[in-house]
Amino acid sequence: MKLLLLTGPDLFEGEIGLLNQLLELPGFELGIRKPGWDIEGVEALASDLAPKHRSRIWLHGHPELALRLGYGGVHFGEKSKPEAPLWIDRLKKAGIKVCAACHDPATLPELVGYDRVLLSPIFESISKPGHVPTFDLNLIRKILHGHQAPPEVFALGGITPGRFGVIENLGFSGAALLGAIWAAPDPFEALKSILNHPKAA
């Protein structure tokens, strides 16, 4: 199962050093998600990460920055999705993948042109208590098992290693991690443990 680690929304002390340390672990991609930040702030953070890892890094928004510096992917959230068609061809020609947010599994067949979709929330969020799914897992299973790639669909929301088997059986291609890492006492050891899980490959 493919894994994507999303950053928390706010910068914390020592985060850049920790992200560089985490990126030395193989087997996952990193999504830089800092909602509300302008392009200068995102560029400053991203530029402090080792350039050798750029192909593994997805920027949430800021497609122009991804094109200029050559990051691996760009995620379009619900607010920025309307502008995605203006960028998809340019990004793909540059070898940059594109991802879309999705909160309704019934709309997955409409998301043509994307390489990846983050469907959420699948379980109750760890980082946002009270943020719960509003759709039935059986509906997700039905849609995903009839789903023709691309795009690949990642599960987001309440993801823990104990749920990897459920996620895989539902038909997801991967999982996005957030609270399971950043709410842990030691994020490095938490990610290392998850990457060693039999389902994480």
Buried (B, 14 or more C-beta within 10 A) or exposed (E): BBBBBBBBEEBEEEBBEBBEEBBEBEBBBBBBBBEEBEEEEBBEBBEEBEEEBBBBBBBBBBBEBBBEBBBBBBBBBEEBBEEBEEBBEBBBEEEBBBBBBBBEBEEBEEBEEBBBBBBBBBBEBBBEEEBEBEBEBEEBBBBBEEBEEBBBBBBBBBBBBEBBEBBBEBBBBBBBBBBBBBEBEEBBEBBEBBBEBEBBE
